Amino acid sequence: SQTIHQWPATLVQPVGSPLSLECTVEGTSNPNLYWYRQAAGRGLQLLFYSVGIGQISSEVPQNLSASRPQDRQFILSSKKLLLSDSGFYLCAWDRGASGNTIYFGEGSWLTVV
Amino acid sequence: AQTVTQSQPEMSVQEAETVTLSCTYDTSESDYYLFWYKQPPSRQMILVIRQEAYKQQNATENRFSVNFQKAAKSFSLKISDSQLGDAAMYFCAYSNYNFNKFYFGSGTKLNVKP
């Protein structure tokens, strides 16, 4: 069966520090991968999506970047965090055209102080 | 980009009653998918129901059913016989036909009163 893991689950970082959130998917190949952010009391905002290794599309201009160094690995990064980067980050995957829904990781709470 | 709008930030329903959550979306595509997801306090996203745009028949899943109005671009969720465990945030979502983009609404918080 397919599983998705992301870590760390909780992170408290000072303003200006770097960020690295990692997500891996197991049990499938060539998935579509996503990073979403859920700010407090708000909905899900699509940040990045990837249809293959090295292929990253950004939905909104921001302080964050994403990379896909391997087929089932998706990394969310920042060189210098801002207070506004605080939120709940969700990694997700789907099977593309042969799939029927999107699957989410456990989420990562980021607090920038 | 496609947009998904949920105009009800919060709703309440009495246990065993029926409640309807609203969702509208904007797209220029003719084939796509629509979803309702539930996010309990644990924050894990759970698929509730799925609708293919090319199907005229409304999807149902036990106590959950949708009213899909393609021309109006409306996709509401009806929860019958509401239970305390139904209390959660509910997100409406849209996916294009190729399944390479998912967009979510801002969510509706559902409270269930005993």
Contacts between the chains, C-beta under 8 A, distances in Angstrom:
chain1	res1	chain2	res2	distance
A	32	B	99	6.5
A	32	B	100	5.3
A	34	B	102	6.6
A	36	B	104	7.4
A	42	B	106	6.1
A	42	B	107	7.6
A	43	B	6	7.5
A	43	B	91	6.5
A	43	B	104	5.5
A	43	B	105	5.7
A	43	B	106	3.5
A	43	B	107	4.7
A	44	B	91	6.5
A	44	B	104	3.9
A	44	B	107	7.8
A	45	B	104	8.0
A	46	B	101	7.2
A	46	B	102	6.9
A	46	B	103	6.3
A	46	B	104	7.6
A	49	B	100	6.6
A	49	B	101	6.2
A	51	B	100	5.3
A	59	B	1	7.0
A	88	B	43	6.6
A	90	B	45	7.1
A	92	B	45	7.8
A	92	B	102	7.3
A	94	B	95	7.9
A	94	B	99	5.4
A	94	B	102	7.3
A	95	B	99	7.1
A	96	B	98	7.0
A	96	B	99	5.0
A	96	B	100	6.5
A	97	B	97	7.6
A	97	B	98	5.3
A	97	B	99	5.5
A	99	B	99	5.3
A	100	B	33	7.9
A	100	B	50	6.4
A	101	B	35	6.6
A	101	B	47	5.1
A	101	B	50	6.1
A	102	B	35	7.8
A	102	B	93	7.7
A	102	B	95	7.3
A	102	B	102	5.1
A	104	B	44	6.8
A	104	B	45	4.1
A	106	B	43	7.7
A	106	B	44	6.7
A	107	B	43	5.1
A	107	B	44	7.6
